[in-house]
Amino acid sequence: MHIRHPISHHGVIGDMRTAALVADDGTITFFCHPEIDSPTLFASILDEASGGSFRFAAVADEGEPNTRQMYLPDTNILITRFLDESGIGEVCDFMPVDGTGRIVRRAKAITDHVDFELDMTPRPDYGRVDPIIEPIEGGVSIRWNDEVDPISVYASFPIEISNGRLEARITLNEGEGAYIVLCPNREDSPPVDSGYVAREFRDTRDYWHKWVNRGNYPSSWRELVVRSALTLKLLTSYDHGSIAAAATFGLPEVPGGERNWDYRYCWVRDAAFTLYSLSRLGYYDEAENFIHFLMERAVEDGAQGLQIMYGMDGRTELTETELEHLSGYTGASPVRIGNEAYSQLQLDIYGEFMDAVYISTKARGKPAYSVWIKLARMMDWVCDNWRRKDKGIWESRGEPKEYLSSRLMCWVALDRALRMAFDESLPANIEEWRRERDTIQKSILEEFWDPEIGAFTQFKGSNTLDAVVLLMPLVKFINPRDPMWTSTLKAVRRELVHDCLVYRYKNSDENDDGLDGEEGAFTICSFWYVEALARTGYVAEARLLFEKLHTYANHLGLYSEELSSAGDHLGNFPQALTHLSLISAAIWLDRALNGDRQDPHHFEFSMLEDPDGLF
């Protein structure tokens, strides 16, 4: 199937309130307004005919120009280059970080003369509305209902309105520039002119440069880690401190299939990975804001304390509905907004949350007594409920089971709570917590171990594998030299690893996740595998696979949720947890390669010196 704008052919711009995908031909194919989880204004990536798009690009005399994309180094300012024998043009795209919600697009002729075309088709409310487009002084107004403020478009060149589209064609000589700015109508927003565009470019560039310069990056793979950090920052809410799992909804895990979800929400699952990665890079403010967002949810939600995800503003109801009028990327349907998994029971979130609190406590000291009492009640609830069947870390739509992921993370929850209670002299039901933690440990070691396959299994009583087992040494449940672990790692390699790509599990009659189709390799798990190899001592192999994974990044260093064996990006994009796991793997591998002897588990042997026969 021909895809005009494949997922991997995009960059992302944003202002920490919302984000836009920009294809390598200069088309904005996805943009939610005014927040990242608001309805779309442009969504042609999900339906080229009715989704709406915003193209501003150079055109050639014959055919299409060659295109290249790059980010202005150490920023989220995207440059799309158009290369043709008749001349070279560029379009620079960014969103100012001043809270105006604007998209600024600036064209320039680099050599000779270059023709640029504008073709904007706004389709608000997920493509369900044809807006009213009218000329106003100096620009164009786009409005669609009384509940949403209209949007204005201002440009340095004349715009024509034709059949619900905004169109223009201009010619720029070498060194000349032009701009178009999409502006939500806000009373305190500055007027748009050439001085504004130049000033906002400098201010936005300087903001991102200063932010990057605050970070502490590993000596190896700095550029990849910086791009991952900048992407995470774009997915962070300036107003609330929450972090979206991805910028999009509806991009399929299986081409043409039904595994299409809305990821524009904040998952508790990502908490510990976020805190670890941002803290190790030196971004303590972002880490603090995120943990504060999660703590507010925990304090508000009673004894059980948490649901698995929240709206970016903290709202708790994320009702799932289907957009039947959108054909979907590669025809994948249904296209869903909202996410019904918000109401699932997933016991793993308590471990991820408490690990995040533990990391935060080590940095900033003990939590307030009123907060700790809420956390302690939550741990009492975990003690009483860790045996329950649930949906697991991957949000299965099948029947509840006793998942290893849930059992493991309940152990983490109680283990971290005990550490905080001891380290910070906090009141707690120490004996009960210790007893239940140790019982969970025995349960995992005895009830989830399958001696025939030599591995810990996906759920109790099964003989299937799940890549979540790779977290066992990462969360310090098991020594990476333990024979049970090295045997498990060997089984994961045998069953779930293909070159450097790792599948999270295999769908089967025994492990039915309630959905049709076989998904791609999970990029998150691929980076978990690299880190697990490095922690286990296979540093040379970890480095090789890490380098191979880089070849699957798109041209800008961005990753979606999943990958096909052909290198196609699948699922929502860009994916926060993928970039978090990349950062974590890079940090650990950099430490291993640079001989961090302070780590008692640091050791290395090569493929030729493989005492456990892993390879």
BELTA-V28870 format. One record per residue. N is the residue number from 1. RES is the residue in one small letter. OMEGA is omega as a letter, one per 30 degrees, with the letter a starting at -180 (* if undefined). BURIAL is 1 if it has 9 or more other C-alpha atoms within 8 Angstrom, else 0. Layout:
n & res & omega & burial
N & RES & OMEGA & BURIAL
N & RES & OMEGA & BURIAL
This chain:
n & res & omega & burial
1 & m & l & 0
2 & h & l & 0
3 & i & a & 0
4 & r & a & 0
5 & h & l & 0
6 & p & a & 0
7 & i & a & 1
8 & s & a & 1
9 & h & a & 1
10 & h & l & 1
11 & g & a & 1
12 & v & l & 1
13 & i & a & 1
14 & g & a & 1
15 & d & a & 1
16 & m & l & 1
17 & r & l & 1
18 & t & a & 1
19 & a & l & 1
20 & a & l & 1
21 & l & a & 1
22 & v & a & 1
23 & a & a & 1
24 & d & l & 1
25 & d & l & 0
26 & g & a & 1
27 & t & l & 1
28 & i & a & 1
29 & t & a & 1
30 & f & l & 1
31 & f & l & 1
32 & c & a & 1
33 & h & g & 1
34 & p & l & 1
35 & e & a & 0
36 & i & l & 1
37 & d & l & 1
38 & s & l & 0
39 & p & a & 1
40 & t & l & 1
41 & l & l & 1
42 & f & l & 1
43 & a & a & 1
44 & s & l & 1
45 & i & l & 1
46 & l & l & 1
47 & d & a & 1
48 & e & a & 1
49 & a & a & 0
50 & s & a & 1
51 & g & a & 1
52 & g & a & 1
53 & s & a & 1
54 & f & a & 1
55 & r & l & 1
56 & f & a & 1
57 & a & l & 1
58 & a & l & 1
59 & v & a & 1
60 & a & l & 1
61 & d & l & 0
62 & e & l & 0
63 & g & a & 0
64 & e & l & 0
65 & p & l & 1
66 & n & a & 0
67 & t & l & 1
68 & r & l & 1
69 & q & l & 1
70 & m & l & 1
71 & y & l & 1
72 & l & a & 1
73 & p & l & 0
74 & d & l & 1
75 & t & l & 1
76 & n & l & 1
77 & i & a & 1
78 & l & l & 1
79 & i & l & 1
80 & t & a & 1
81 & r & a & 1
82 & f & a & 1
83 & l & a & 1
84 & d & l & 1
85 & e & a & 0
86 & s & l & 1
87 & g & l & 1
88 & i & l & 1
89 & g & l & 1
90 & e & l & 1
91 & v & a & 1
92 & c & a & 1
93 & d & l & 1
94 & f & l & 1
95 & m & l & 1
96 & p & a & 1
97 & v & a & 1
98 & d & l & 0
99 & g & a & 0
100 & t & a & 1
101 & g & a & 1
102 & r & l & 1
103 & i & l & 1
104 & v & l & 1
105 & r & a & 1
106 & r & l & 1
107 & a & l & 1
108 & k & l & 1
109 & a & a & 1
110 & i & l & 1
111 & t & l & 1
112 & d & l & 1
113 & h & a & 1
114 & v & l & 1
115 & d & l & 1
116 & f & l & 1
117 & e & l & 1
118 & l & l & 1
119 & d & a & 1
120 & m & l & 1
121 & t & l & 1
122 & p & l & 1
123 & r & a & 1
124 & p & l & 1
125 & d & l & 1
126 & y & l & 1
127 & g & a & 1
128 & r & a & 0
129 & v & l & 1
130 & d & a & 1
131 & p & l & 1
132 & i & a & 1
133 & i & a & 1
134 & e & l & 0
135 & p & l & 0
136 & i & a & 0
137 & e & l & 0
138 & g & a & 0
139 & g & a & 1
140 & v & l & 1
141 & s & l & 1
142 & i & l & 1
143 & r & a & 1
144 & w & l & 1
145 & n & a & 0
146 & d & a & 0
147 & e & a & 0
148 & v & l & 0
149 & d & l & 1
150 & p & l & 1
151 & i & l & 1
152 & s & l & 1
153 & v & l & 1
154 & y & a & 1
155 & a & l & 1
156 & s & a & 1
157 & f & a & 0
158 & p & l & 0
159 & i & l & 1
160 & e & l & 0
161 & i & a & 1
162 & s & l & 0
163 & n & l & 0
164 & g & a & 1
165 & r & l & 1
166 & l & a & 1
167 & e & l & 1
168 & a & l & 1
169 & r & a & 0
170 & i & l & 0
171 & t & l & 0
172 & l & l & 1
173 & n & a & 1
174 & e & l & 1
175 & g & a & 1
176 & e & l & 0
177 & g & l & 1
178 & a & a & 1
179 & y & l & 1
180 & i & a & 1
181 & v & l & 1
182 & l & a & 1
183 & c & l & 1
184 & p & a & 1
185 & n & l & 1
186 & r & a & 0
187 & e & a & 0
188 & d & a & 0
189 & s & a & 0
190 & p & l & 0
191 & p & a & 0
192 & v & l & 1
193 & d & a & 0
194 & s & l & 0
195 & g & l & 0
196 & y & a & 1
197 & v & l & 1
198 & a & a & 0
199 & r & a & 0
200 & e & l & 1
201 & f & a & 1
202 & r & a & 0
203 & d & l & 1
204 & t & l & 1
205 & r & a & 1
206 & d & l & 0
207 & y & a & 1
208 & w & l & 1
209 & h & l & 1
210 & k & a & 0
211 & w & l & 0
212 & v & a & 1
213 & n & l & 0
214 & r & a & 0
215 & g & l & 1
216 & n & a & 0
217 & y & l & 0
218 & p & a & 1
219 & s & l & 0
220 & s & l & 0
221 & w & a & 0
222 & r & a & 1
223 & e & l & 0
224 & l & a & 0
225 & v & l & 1
226 & v & l & 1
227 & r & l & 1
228 & s & l & 1
229 & a & l & 1
230 & l & l & 1
231 & t & l & 1
232 & l & l & 1
233 & k & l & 0
234 & l & a & 1
235 & l & a & 1
236 & t & l & 1
237 & s & l & 1
238 & y & a & 0
239 & d & a & 0
240 & h & a & 1
241 & g & l & 1
242 & s & a & 1
243 & i & l & 1
244 & a & l & 1
245 & a & l & 1
246 & a & a & 1
247 & a & a & 1
248 & t & l & 1
249 & f & l & 1
250 & g & l & 1
251 & l & a & 1
252 & p & l & 1
253 & e & l & 1
254 & v & a & 1
255 & p & l & 1
256 & g & a & 1
257 & g & a & 1
258 & e & a & 1
259 & r & a & 1
260 & n & a & 1
261 & w & l & 1
262 & d & a & 1
263 & y & a & 1
264 & r & a & 1
265 & y & a & 1
266 & c & a & 1
267 & w & l & 1
268 & v & l & 1
269 & r & a & 1
270 & d & a & 1
271 & a & a & 1
272 & a & l & 1
273 & f & l & 1
274 & t & a & 1
275 & l & a & 1
276 & y & a & 1
277 & s & a & 1
278 & l & l & 1
279 & s & l & 1
280 & r & l & 0
281 & l & l & 1
282 & g & a & 1
283 & y & a & 1
284 & y & l & 0
285 & d & l & 0
286 & e & l & 1
287 & a & l & 1
288 & e & a & 1
289 & n & a & 1
290 & f & a & 1
291 & i & l & 1
292 & h & l & 1
293 & f & a & 1
294 & l & l & 1
295 & m & l & 1
296 & e & l & 0
297 & r & a & 1
298 & a & a & 1
299 & v & a & 1
300 & e & a & 0
301 & d & l & 1
302 & g & a & 0
303 & a & l & 0
304 & q & l & 0
305 & g & a & 1
306 & l & l & 1
307 & q & a & 1
308 & i & a & 1
309 & m & a & 1
310 & y & l & 1
311 & g & a & 1
312 & m & l & 1
313 & d & l & 0
314 & g & a & 1
315 & r & a & 0
316 & t & a & 1
317 & e & a & 0
318 & l & a & 1
319 & t & a & 0
320 & e & l & 1
321 & t & a & 0
322 & e & l & 0
323 & l & a & 1
324 & e & a & 0
325 & h & l & 0
326 & l & a & 1
327 & s & l & 1
328 & g & l & 1
329 & y & a & 1
330 & t & a & 0
331 & g & a & 1
332 & a & a & 1
333 & s & g & 1
334 & p & l & 1
335 & v & a & 1
336 & r & l & 1
337 & i & a & 1
338 & g & a & 1
339 & n & a & 1
340 & e & l & 1
341 & a & l & 0
342 & y & a & 1
343 & s & a & 0
344 & q & l & 1
345 & l & l & 0
346 & q & a & 1
347 & l & a & 1
348 & d & a & 1
349 & i & a & 1
350 & y & l & 1
351 & g & l & 1
352 & e & l & 1
353 & f & a & 1
354 & m & l & 1
355 & d & l & 1
356 & a & l & 1
357 & v & l & 1
358 & y & l & 1
359 & i & l & 1
360 & s & a & 1
361 & t & l & 1
362 & k & a & 0
363 & a & a & 0
364 & r & l & 0
365 & g & a & 0
366 & k & l & 0
367 & p & l & 0
368 & a & a & 0
369 & y & a & 0
370 & s & l & 0
371 & v & a & 1
372 & w & l & 1
373 & i & l & 0
374 & k & l & 1
375 & l & l & 1
376 & a & l & 1
377 & r & l & 1
378 & m & l & 1
379 & m & l & 1
380 & d & l & 1
381 & w & l & 1
382 & v & l & 1
383 & c & a & 1
384 & d & a & 0
385 & n & a & 0
386 & w & a & 1
387 & r & a & 0
388 & r & l & 0
389 & k & l & 0
390 & d & a & 1
391 & k & l & 1
392 & g & a & 1
393 & i & a & 1
394 & w & l & 0
395 & e & a & 1
396 & s & l & 1
397 & r & l & 0
398 & g & a & 1
399 & e & l & 1
400 & p & l & 1
401 & k & l & 1
402 & e & a & 1
403 & y & l & 1
404 & l & a & 1
405 & s & a & 1
406 & s & l & 1
407 & r & a & 1
408 & l & a & 1
409 & m & l & 1
410 & c & l & 1
411 & w & l & 1
412 & v & a & 1
413 & a & a & 1
414 & l & l & 1
415 & d & a & 1
416 & r & l & 1
417 & a & l & 1
418 & l & l & 1
419 & r & l & 0
420 & m & a & 1
421 & a & l & 1
422 & f & a & 0
423 & d & a & 0
424 & e & l & 0
425 & s & a & 0
426 & l & l & 1
427 & p & a & 0
428 & a & l & 0
429 & n & a & 0
430 & i & a & 0
431 & e & l & 0
432 & e & a & 0
433 & w & a & 1
434 & r & a & 1
435 & r & a & 0
436 & e & l & 1
437 & r & a & 1
438 & d & l & 1
439 & t & l & 0
440 & i & l & 1
441 & q & l & 1
442 & k & l & 1
443 & s & a & 1
444 & i & a & 1
445 & l & a & 1
446 & e & a & 0
447 & e & a & 1
448 & f & l & 1
449 & w & l & 1
450 & d & a & 1
451 & p & a & 0
452 & e & l & 0
453 & i & l & 0
454 & g & a & 1
455 & a & l & 1
456 & f & a & 1
457 & t & a & 1
458 & q & l & 1
459 & f & a & 1
460 & k & l & 1
461 & g & a & 0
462 & s & l & 0
463 & n & l & 0
464 & t & a & 1
465 & l & l & 1
466 & d & a & 1
467 & a & l & 1
468 & v & l & 1
469 & v & l & 1
470 & l & l & 1
471 & l & a & 1
472 & m & l & 1
473 & p & a & 1
474 & l & l & 1
475 & v & l & 0
476 & k & l & 0
477 & f & a & 1
478 & i & l & 0
479 & n & a & 0
480 & p & l & 1
481 & r & a & 0
482 & d & a & 0
483 & p & l & 0
484 & m & l & 0
485 & w & a & 1
486 & t & l & 1
487 & s & l & 1
488 & t & l & 1
489 & l & l & 1
490 & k & l & 1
491 & a & l & 1
492 & v & l & 1
493 & r & a & 1
494 & r & a & 0
495 & e & a & 0
496 & l & a & 1
497 & v & l & 1
498 & h & a & 0
499 & d & l & 0
500 & c & a & 1
501 & l & a & 1
502 & v & l & 1
503 & y & a & 1
504 & r & l & 1
505 & y & l & 1
506 & k & l & 1
507 & n & a & 1
508 & s & l & 0
509 & d & l & 0
510 & e & a & 0
511 & n & a & 0
512 & d & a & 1
513 & d & l & 1
514 & g & a & 0
515 & l & l & 1
516 & d & l & 0
517 & g & l & 0
518 & e & a & 0
519 & e & l & 0
520 & g & l & 1
521 & a & a & 1
522 & f & a & 1
523 & t & l & 1
524 & i & a & 1
525 & c & l & 1
526 & s & l & 1
527 & f & l & 1
528 & w & a & 1
529 & y & l & 1
530 & v & a & 1
531 & e & l & 1
532 & a & l & 1
533 & l & a & 1
534 & a & l & 1
535 & r & a & 1
536 & t & l & 1
537 & g & a & 1
538 & y & a & 1
539 & v & a & 1
540 & a & l & 1
541 & e & l & 1
542 & a & a & 1
543 & r & a & 1
544 & l & a & 0
545 & l & l & 1
546 & f & l & 1
547 & e & l & 0
548 & k & l & 1
549 & l & l & 1
550 & h & a & 0
551 & t & l & 0
552 & y & l & 1
553 & a & l & 1
554 & n & a & 1
555 & h & a & 1
556 & l & a & 1
557 & g & a & 1
558 & l & a & 1
559 & y & l & 1
560 & s & a & 1
561 & e & a & 1
562 & e & a & 1
563 & l & l & 1
564 & s & l & 1
565 & s & l & 0
566 & a & l & 0
567 & g & l & 0
568 & d & l & 0
569 & h & a & 1
570 & l & l & 1
571 & g & a & 1
572 & n & a & 1
573 & f & f & 1
574 & p & a & 1
575 & q & a & 1
576 & a & a & 1
577 & l & l & 1
578 & t & a & 1
579 & h & l & 1
580 & l & a & 1
581 & s & l & 1
582 & l & a & 1
583 & i & a & 1
584 & s & l & 1
585 & a & a & 1
586 & a & a & 1
587 & i & a & 1
588 & w & a & 1
589 & l & l & 1
590 & d & l & 1
591 & r & a & 1
592 & a & a & 1
593 & l & a & 0
594 & n & l & 0
595 & g & l & 0
596 & d & a & 1
597 & r & l & 0
598 & q & l & 0
599 & d & a & 0
600 & p & a & 0
601 & h & a & 0
602 & h & l & 1
603 & f & a & 0
604 & e & l & 0
605 & f & a & 1
606 & s & l & 1
607 & m & a & 1
608 & l & a & 0
609 & e & a & 0
610 & d & a & 1
611 & p & a & 0
612 & d & l & 0
613 & g & a & 0
614 & l & a & 1
615 & f & * & 0
